[in-house]
Amino acid sequence: MAQTLRSLRALSDSTRLRIIALLEREELAVAELQEITRMGQSRISTHLGLLQDAGLVQSRREGKRTFYKLNPLAEATTREFIALAIRGAREMEDYPADQLNLKRILARRNEQAQVYFNQVAGRFDRSYGPGRSWEAFGHLLLRILPPLVVADLGSGEGLLSELIARRARKVIAVDNSEKMVAFGSKKAKQNGLKNLEFRLGDLEKPPIELHSVDLVILSQSLHHAGNPAEAIQSAASILRPGGQIMILDLLKHNFDQARELYGDRWLGFAESDLHRWLEEAEFKKIEISLVAREEQPPHFQTVLASGEK
């Protein structure tokens, strides 16, 4: 088949246009392309194979990983096709989210600590170790943290707030349920946690003074917010300069029953949405990564997003 026809065939699929546009800036591993596009490995590999056969991309091996980039030695006609593919991709609905996810992936590469944790991820639960548990690790990490003023937005009955209060200078737990606030306040008093205060309020307008806290936590609460972007903006407004936000929530899913079973307003969030909302709230040093996946259906995945004010 002539080169022109091979190129036309290779670029006839919208997914391959997306891949070409992603490789415009940086070479990427198959796993990175999977994470950005949310497609399976076999599907990504098939598309990459067609693009490589057409001379549009090149690959190289690095250990167990294969990296792909646009073909720097492509002929003039092929370069024209690549330019057209990138132009077409920029008109696609997926383009803005793809670019945000690409930005996140490249930023993570530069964090050596993150690279290390990616390498050891998953080992913890594979083999038994006496006395080794997430609960124990949680207590250890809490004792390492400096004493902070923390806002736990959407705290529920305050399980996380109670744990943090044993180390923090002060914890303000906010929830929109009067019963939850009453229950949490009573329990905190029983446990002698004088630095834990429960307040009735919404995520979008938390009853906390501006620029008064060091850390805002939204743990599995953002998907209950009426306006998640506004909730993140409000979180930014109560943080001191240099303060941090940490969001623990579900990755976007299709389990519609969650609305009825758990009262969820949102079926999780795409990493690109979280990244965009954090940027709009003027957070810096944004990091987003998957931290857990449930083994049982519907296989909920948990994403951790953070940023610095």
N, C-alpha and C positions, 0 to 999 in steps of 0.2 A: 504493500500500500504506500502511495506517495506521502511525503512528509506533510504536505498541506492537509490531506485527508485525515491522516493520523491525528494531527493537531486539532482539526475540527471535531473529530470524534471524541477526543479526550476532553474537550472543553464544552461538550454538549450537555453536561450534567451540572446542576447548580452547586452540588457539594464540592465538585472539583474546582469550581470557580472560587468557592470559599477557601479551599486549601491553598490555591495559588496566591490569593490575597494575603493569607496568613504568612506564607513563606516569603513575601516581598521584603519584610523587615529583618527576619532572622531565620536561620535554619532551626528546625524543630524535630524532636523525637516523636515517634509514633504515639507514645503514651501522652505526650503533651498535646498533640492534635486531638487525641481522644478526649482529654479533659476539657479542651476548649470547645469542641463541637458536640460533646455528649453523644458520641457514636461509638459503636463497638470496634474492637481491634481489627476483626476480619474485614469489616466494611471499609475502614480507613485504609487498610493495607491494599485492598482491591483498587480503590481509587488512586492511591499512590503508584501502584503498579502500572496502571493505564497512563498516568501522567509521565512516568519514567520511560515507558515504551515509546511515547511520543516525543521524547527528548526535551520535555518541558522542565523536568526536575532531575536532580542527581541525589544519590544516597551515599552514605558512608557508615561504617560500623565503628562503634566505640564500646568495647566490652560486649555486653548483652543487648545494647541498645542500637537502633538504627536511626540516623538523623537524615533529614531531607532538606534540600534547599533548591531554589530556582537554578536552572542550568546556566552557569556563567559563560559557557562556551557555545551557547545556542546561536544558530545562524540568524541573520537579520529577519527573515520571515517569521521564525519561531519567536523571536523577541517581540515582534509586532503582535503576535497572538497572545503572548503573556501580558503585554500592556493592555490589550483589549479585554482580557479576562479580568484583570485587576479593576479596570473601569466598570465592567459589568458587575463585579462583586460589590463595588461600592454603592450600587443602586439597590442591592438586596436588603431585605428586612433584617437578616441575621448579621449584617456587617457591623453595626455599632456594638452589639454584644460580643461578637468575635474579637473585635479590637480591644475591648475592655478586658476580656479574659486573657488575651495575648499579653497585654500590659502586666496583668497580675502574674502570669507564668514567668515572664522575663524578670520581674522584680524578685520573685521567689528564688530564681537561680542565683541571684547575688547574695542571698542570705545563706551563709555556710551552715548556720545552725539548723535552718530549715532543711537543707540538703541532708544533714546528718539524721534528723528525725525521719525523713522520708526513707532513708536506708534501713532504719531499724523498725519502722512502722510494722505492726502486725506480729512482732516476735513475742510480745509480752504475754499473750494468751495462748501461745502454742505449746508451752511446756510448763508443768507445775513447778512452783518454787515456794517452799514453806514461808509463810508470813508475807508473801508478796501479793498485794491487792491494791486496787485503785483507791479504796478507802484509806489505806495506810499512806499511799503516795499523796493523796489529797491533803492529809494532815501535815505531812512533811513539807509540802510546798507552801501551805498557808503560813507555816512558821518562818519560812524564808522571806516572805513578802514583808515590805515595810508597813508600818501602821498608816492606813489611808482613811480618808472619808469616802465612803462607797455608797452609791445609789443603786439599789436593786429594783429595776422597773419591771412591773408585772411579776411581783415576787410570789404571788399565791400565798400559801400559809407560812412561807418564810424558811423553808428547809435550808436553802443556800445561804440566805441572810444570816441565819443562826450560826452556820459553820464559819462564815467570814467574820462575824462579829467577835468571835473568840480571839481574833488577831487584830482586826481593824480598829482605828481610833473611834470611828462611828459608822454605823450602817443605817441608811434610810431606806426602808422597804415600802414601795408604793404598789397598791393594787386597787382595782375599781370595785371590788367586792367587799361590802361592809362586813360580811360574815368572816371572810378571810382575814381582814384587818383585825377584827376583834379576836379571832382565834390566835393569830400570830402575836398580838400584843400580850395576851394572857400567857401564852407559852413562854415568851421572852421574859416576862416578869417572874414566872415560876422558875426559870433557869438562871435567874440573876443576871441577865444580860442588859445592864443599864445603858449600854451604848448602842442598843438596837431599838430604833423607833419606827413604828408602822404609821403610814399616812394613807388616807383614802384619796385616790386620784386616778387620772387616765395617763396612758403612755404619751399621748400627744401634748398634754399640758401637765406635766408632773408638778406637784406642789412643793417645789424645792427652789431655793434662792439661786439667782444667776451666779455663775462662776464660783460655786461653793463646794464642789466635790472633786476628788482626784480620779475617781474611776466610776464609770457607768456600766452596769451589767444588764443586758437584755437576754435572759436565759429562757429559751422556748416560750417567749412571750410576744415577739414581734408579729408572729402570724395571727395573733388575736387583735392586733391594732387595726383601727379603721383606716388609718393612713400611715403606713410604715415609714415613708419618706419624712413625713412631718414628725413622727416619733424620734427619728434619728436627728433631725434638726433641733428638736427640743433637748435631746440628750447633749448635743454640742453646746447649747446655751447654758447649761448648768455646770459644765466642766470648767475648771481653772485652766489657764494656759499650760500646756504640757500634759494635761490630763488625758486619760485614755478611755476608749469605749471598747467593750467586748460583747459581741453578739453571738449567741449560740442558738441555732435554729435549724429547721429542717430544710434540706435541699428540695428544690421544686419537684413535686411528684404528682401522680394522677389518681390518688386514692380519695375519690370524692366523698366517701363515707366519713372522712375525718371531720367534715363540717357538722354532721349530725352526731357522731360519736363523741367528739372532743370539743365541739363548739369552735372549730377553727374558721377564721374568716379567709385565710390565704392558705393555699396548698403548697406551702414552702416557698422558697425564693431561689432564683437563679443567682449564681455568683456575680454575674455581670450587673444585675439589679442592685445587689448589696454594694458593690464597688461604686456604681454610679451615685447612689444615695449618699454614701460616705464622702465621695468627692464633692458633691453639691453642698454638703454640710461643712466643707473646708477641712476635712480631716486629712492628715498626712500619714506617711509610713503605713499605708493600708496593706493588710495581709489577709488573705482569705484561703482557707484550705478545708478539705473534707477530713473529719476527725473520727467518724464512726459510721458503720453500716450494719443494720440489723440483719441477722441471719434468717429470720422468719419473714414470710410475706406480710405486708407489702414492701419489705426491705427498705424502710425509711433510712435515709442517709442524713447525717448531721454535719453542718458546716459551721466553722468558727471564723468570724470576721472581726478584725480589730483595726483601730486607727488611733492616731495621736492628734490632739488639738493643738 
